[in-house]
Amino acid sequence: MKLKETLNLGKTAFPMRAGLPNKEPIWQTEWEQAEIYKKRQALNEGKPSFNLHDGPPYANGNIHVGHALNKISKDIIVRSKSMSGYNAPYIPGWDTHGLPIEQVLAKKGVKRKEIDLVEYLAMCKEYALSQVDKQRDDFKRLGVSADWENPYITLKPEYEAEQIRVFGAMADKGYIYRGAKPVYWSWSSESALAEAEIEYHDIDSTSLYYANKVKDGKGILTNNTYIVVWTTTPFTITASRGLTVGPDMDYVVVKPENDTRQFLVAEGLLDQLVDKFGWENVSVVEKHKGYELEMIVVEHPWDKKVDELVILGDHVTLDSGTGVVHTAPGFGEDDYNVGVKYKLEVMVTVDERGIMMENAGPDFQGQFYDKVTPLVQDKLGDLLLASEVINHSYPFDWRTKKPIIWRAVPQWFASVSDFRQDILDEIDKTIFSPSWGKTRLYNMIRDRGDWVISRQRAWGVPLPIFYAEDGTPIMTKEVTDHIADLFEENGSIIWWQKEAKDLLPEGFTHPGSPNGQFTKETDIMDVWFDSGSSWNGVMNAREGLEYPADLYLEGSDQYRGWFNSSLITSVAVNGHAPYKQVLSQGFVLDGKGEKMSKSLGNTILPSDVEKQFGAEILRLWVTSVDSSNDVRISMDILKQTSETYRKIRNTLRFLIANTSDFVPAEHTVSYEDLRPVDKYMTIKFNRLVNTINKAYESFDFMAIYKAVVNFITIDLSAFYLDFAKDVVYIEAADSLPRRQMQTVFYDVLVNITKLLTPILPHTAEEIWSYLEHEEAEYVQLTEMPLAKTFDGQDSILEVWESFMSFRTQAQKALEEARNAKVIGKSLEAHLTVYPSEEVKTLLTALDSDIAQLLIVSQLTISDEQAPEGAVTFDDVAFSVERAEGEVCERSRRIDPTVKMRSYNVKVSDHSAAIIEANFPEAVKEGFEVD
């Protein structure tokens, strides 16, 4: 028999190499066939509920790494709740209407206006559902556990019906109205946009300074006075109907020596305007307050049939320009609001495609709005005082990435102003993580205008509105309830398949239609109304779910999107928020902190990570970052994460291997009978259990990552498992010290596997398959361990934490001896300790084999004074010399008692006794040194 066969070397088939890219799909198929999700729900039936409501990703294209961060985060939360005493179902969803799908079909050559609308909508639906299937496969590949067979999809009839019921409830309360206010208009999409569909980019614009001649100065200004105006949107001068001044601002009329005219500008901007216009020897003729100028009439710069009125507005500032704002009520929110007050004409001179219309005048008709600046300059003639190119932030359509314009067209609005304070009150009741999210959403709701909910597109849920012969809109509860029922049975496609009269309730009449004729609205609803109704279409509609939801979790851009629209609709209908807590995440950037872009070539797809590392590494990366802020990812970062995974895996592999002969029912040692060091590790581990459970509860994944990595690398690998081989390999197989240590090993292994299951489900299940004494078939069907407490644990921890400081000092002394070539490995050392009384008391209190804990062959605790050259600290000193004796071939320790025995093997007396006790036949027969 070979000597190594007398050792209890840990053996396991659990592989060091994970092979995640190949194995993960196999495990996922097994879980699906075993119906793990359904079994977990059955186990949780009747428990307190926890509902995380899934914000629906848009169904277009494969998922990106931002999707992965979001869905993995949700999966970790739902899995941890499901294993912690909660009934936590997870219903994934998809947003399936809207412009991007129309754009995809257009790129494929489908011409919307040239084919039957019903046929076109069927094509949109088919494409959307194909993308749902694609993304569902992508999410499943991440290991996300959900009710994948019963997701919510916004194009489904039952969902559309619930959306119509939300609309109907808001209409019934008077919150839905039609108006012609300026809205964000995307000429590239040919549709109105909501604030949530706007993003800002810097652009260069040509700004003009021009003068309007006074026509009727009301005794304040002479007719030779020109009021100087500034604009960054020259095309809107075609619809200018007023000049707005600040009521409390100071204005001056000035006369330049080199001009026959006199001009009115804000006094605070005069100096910079003098330089800009090249005025010479300017004299101030008179001064006026803004309110004195109210109702003065000026001429339009080139249309002599049009008068413009000087009006007052609080939005005028001295930040830039001239202190006078040209006002076109059809092209701006402030312009519209102040224009309504003064009954100015709301004129729109640009069509839905951004083309100047006939009412803009023959010089501009047919021109693209952004190309008319030179024409405007020509028309202004000598009224143009200056022009310059400025760079400024400007709103863009977030889908087409093209600039928008403000444009007043008849639109349907959902009121926010009517119940704004109710919404703000609900925000105050909601928990936000991070906390600044509350301020952000509060300010958005406080400052936002009413919500434009109509869109001039085809692919979406129709606005369920009819018109009587006299133009009166009809959206009574009777009508919207009827339409909701029709949609639930047939889908919204029926709106386009049938005439208005066939969609109305049977026998419906209206005083505005004496001939019984009706028409129907052709606009569709904003897609944010689609997804913003999900609290009703999902949480309120499905059995087993509760509304309001416990948690909404999405990217921080959803404060202006889904968080916002869901809140408005829920408060409008039911008076409360749809969520109790909102958790937001930052964006995923590349390794340098730059935004990911295909054009820059810095994108990372989840599929790329899965092929190279496995989804498990992506899941571990999610826990390693502070996702409340923007996070970075790169293949190098993932490689580092993979190294951390390898450390975790191989540490747990060691535990598996060294408990392979441990039968819990027979070999478990009670806590009271453990060695002090084993008690210490048990207490430390239960502190970890408590930390992780609290971190799961507060959705602090990074705290879990740090705690696990710290425990694995410092408490286990660098300490407990470092000296463990001297016990589990060398002591007799059934000896008490070995079983004591195995008790701790097994407890840590089983429970840390459970704790890691929400994060690393594939690895956890692989480990679980080697734990043959555990009853549960899958670790996903177990419960999270609860932290245990032990009598006197605080004092035990205090003693052992002091020892760990002492150990660090001893290791420094050993390291210096190694560098000086006194020893090689620490087991070659004879370590002499010169302790203070406090340290001596500590070492005595440990009641442990200190040499074994420090992994040295010989240890002396001396009462003498430390010799010169000792490694000295405040309360202890160390000297190191080579241990006396020979190396025991079995224990690898240097022992003076090692000698040749009759069977020609050098072993210590201790090792010989173990061999004789455990392998008597080997002693009789003799054996060779391996």
Disulfide bonds with the S-S distance in Angstrom:
none
